[in-house]
């Protein structure tokens, strides 16, 4: 699977970009926030990607930050949320705003995105509220919010705590606290060890 592309921005459209990597142009569908972050045509850029395959289509989605890709994957797990709706949400709101909306159960904020009605917005916040603390929310959340840093180690640590019987919100807060104590580059084992003490204490 293609996880990341690093190359030159070749062309852009309303919701897509072509990234030239060694002479091969990759068409990636993006949110408006990612398109704005890519820079100008001919400039170097990096996008984190998610490959979606269906019966009659293969689509590469591109994201300026790994956090945006993580939230895209989470959003598309909700029934009724396809890639188009998920990108619309991530175009209308930052990852921090999506996280805050899910954590607070603020469906009205999610409903600001094009194509998202009140019923779907309510389903999104209900299904994702317990997972909101386990994913990175970007720099606009404020220092006091429990947010696990980007990367697989924190998500794996949260999953490990959940498997031990801790509630998702408790596990997410404990891992976020452990991440803050150990630093962004902490390994999964260290995160679990410190987070267990936090969650049990």
N, C-alpha and C positions, 0 to 999 in steps of 0.2 A: 504494500500500500504506500502511496505517496504521502508523506507526513509534512514535508516542507519544501518550498521552492525558493531558490535564491538566484536572481538573475537581473535582467533589465526590463523595465516597464516598456512594453512595445506598443500597446494600444489600450484605450479604455472606452467603455460605453456606460449606459445608465446604471447597470447593475453587474458589470463584468469587466475583467481586465485580461490582457494577454501578456504573460510573463515569458520572456525569451531566456531560456536556460541552455546555453551552449548551442544556439542555433535552432532549438526546438521551441515552438510557441505553445504554451499551455494556457487554455482558456479556463479562467477561474471566475465563478460567480461570487460576488462580494456584497457586503453591506455598504451603505453610503459612507459610514465612518471609516471602514477599511480603505475604500477607494480614495478618500481624502488623505489618508495617512501614507499612501504609496508614493506620493511625490509626482514629479512630472515625467512625461514620456522620454525615454532614453536614460533615465536615472536608475541606479541600482536599487533593488528592493528585495524584501524577504516576506513571504507569506506562509503561514501555517495552513495546512490543507486538510480537508476531509473528503474522501471519495465516496459518493453515493451511487449505488448500482441498483437499477430496477429492471423489470422485464424488457423495457424498450428504451432505456436511457442510461447513460453513464455520465455523471456530473461531478466536477471538481469544485469544491467550495473553498474560498480563500479568506484568510483572516490575518489582520495586522498583528494580533497578539494571540498567544496560546490560550489566554483566558477567554477571549471571544469564541474561539473554537470549542472550548470546553462547555461554554454556555449554549452554543448552538447544538451540540450533541445532546445536552440535557433537555433543551426545549423540544427537540424533535422526538424525544421519547414520549411526550405527552400526546395522547390521542387527539387527532385533528390538527396537529401542528406539523406541517411539512417544511421542506427547506425554504420555500418562498415566504411563509409566515414567520419562520424563525429569523430569516434575514431582515424582514420588515421590522420585527421587534428590536433587533440589534442595530437597525438603522435609526430607529426613533429614540432608543435609550442606550446609554452606556452600560457596560457590564455591571458597574457599581449600582446603577439605578435599577437594573433588572433584579439584582441580588437584594437590594433594599425592598423593592416591591414584593418579592416572594417572601422575604423574612417577615414583613409586616402584614402580609395578606392584602396588599393594596392592588386590587384588580383594576381599579380605574387607571392607574399609571400604565399597566400593561396594555390596556385598551386604547391608549393613545396611538399605538402602532396601526398602520394601514391594514385593513382586512382582519382585525382582531375585535370581535364583538364582546360584550360583557360576559356572556356565558362561557366563551372560550378563555377569556382572561381569568375568570374565576377558577376554571379548571386548572389553568397553568399555575396560579399561585397556591392552590390547594395541594397539588401534586408535588410542587417543588419547594414548599416552605421548609420542610425538614432537611432538604439538601442544600439550602441557600448558603449555609456557613461553610460548606465543604469545598466550595470553589472560589477562586480568586475573583474579586469584584472590581479590580482596578484601583487607581489612586484617588478616586473622588469619593470614597466611602467614609473617610474620617478615621483617625487613628484608633478610636475605641471599639470599632466593630471587629468581631472575631472572624478573621478571614484567613484561610489556609493559603500559603503562597503557591504560585503556579508550579506545576510539575507533577509527575506521577507519584512521587514519594508521599506527598501529603494526602492525596486521594486514596492511595493504598493503605495508609495508616488509618484514615477514617474508616475505611472498609473493614480493616482488621479489628478495630474497636467495636464496630457494629456487630461483627461476627461473635464477639465476646459477650454480647448482650446489652451494650450501651445504646441508648437512643441516638438517632442520627444527629440531632442538634447538640447533644452532650458530647458525642464523639468529635464533631466538627469544632466545637469550642475548645476542647482539650488539645486537639491537634494544632489549632491556630495558636494557642498559648505556647505549646511546645515549639512551634516554628519560630515564634517571636523570641523564645529563650535560646534556641540553638542556632538560628540563622537560616537563610534561604537555602543553603546548600546541604542542609542536614539530610542524612540518609534515613531510609524508612525504618530501620531497626531502632535508631536513636529516637526518632519521632514517636514510635509506638511506646518505647520505654518511658519517656518523659510524659507523654499524653496519658498513659495508664495511671501514673501517679496523680496527675491533675484530675482525671475523671473520677478516680476512686476517692480522692480527698474531698 
